[in-house]
């Protein structure tokens, strides 16, 4: 089993920045893929960005060039740097991780982009 704990959400004005963090229990090397998903009110959960254990990244088209996924292996933490935020980025953001047996989710952190 693994636990994922997100932090860093909040209220930000359009054009602003936030950095989300996802702290994992145990070693981050156990996961084959980690990523960030989001769910806006009335919409399905969607993939935002992923990073494989080898460092390959993948982004939703609408966040390319604005968001950046990274990880700190020593801290067993995954990050999502979000720049040039738009109102349509408003959602609950979830951390996700998969090992060879299971898929894990964090509890989510709210990001609200509004003036």
N, C-alpha and C positions, 0 to 999 in steps of 0.2 A: 504494500500500500504506500501511497505518497500523499502528501498534503501540499496544496498550492495556496499561497496567500498573496492576494493582490493589494497594492496600495498606490497612491499617487493621483487618484481621480479628483475631480473638483469642478468648479465653475470657472470658465475662462472666456474672455471676449474673443470674437472672431479675429483671426490673425495671430492669436496667442499660441503658447506652447505648454505642453505638459509632458512629464515623463512617468509612465507607469512602470511599476516594479512587480515582479512575481517571485516571491521567495519559495524555494522548494525544500521539503524535508529530505535529508539524505543527499546523496551525490547526484548532481545534475547529469552525470555521464550515463546514468541508467536509461535515460530517455532517448528514443530514436528520433523523435520530432517534438518540438515545442512550438507553441504559437499563441496568437491573440485572436479572439473572436469578439464580435459585438452584436448586441441585440437592441434595436430601437423599439419604442412602443408600437405594438401592432404589426411588427415585422418579424421575419424569421432571423434566427441567429446566422451570422455570416462570417466567413473567414476574413481577417484583416491582414495578417502576416504570419509566416511560419519560418522556422529555422531548423534544419536537420542537424543531427549530431556532428556531421562533417562541416557544418557552417553554411550550407546552401540556403539561400533565402528566397521567399516567394511573397509577393504582395498583391493585394486587391488593386485593380487598376486605378481606382479613384484616390488611393492614398500614395501611389508611387511618387517619389520625389518629395513627399511631405513627411512620411513616417519612416522610421528606421528601427528594425528589430536587432537586438544584440543580447549578449549574455556575458556574465562574469562567472567563469567556472569556479573560481576560488570561493566566491560567495554563494554559489548555487542559486543564482538569481538571473531571471530573464527580464529584459527591459523592452519598452516600446517608447521611443522618443517621437512625439507628435508635434510637428510644427505647422504653421499656417493653418490652424484649425478653422473649420467651417461649421456653421450651424448643423449641417447634415451629418457631421461626425458625432453628434449627440447620441449617446447610447450607454448601456451598461457593457463594460469591457470585461471579458473573461479570459483568464489564462488557461491554456490547455497543454497537456503533456501526454505522450504515449510511450509505453515501453512495449516489450514483446507480448505482454499479457493483457494489459489494461489501458484504458483511457481515463485521464484524471482531469477534473475541472476545479478551478477556484470558485470563490463565492461571488466574484464580480465586484467591479468598482465603477461608480457612476461618473461619466464625463458629460458635462453640459457646456455647450458653446453658445453663448448668448450675450447680447449687449444690454 
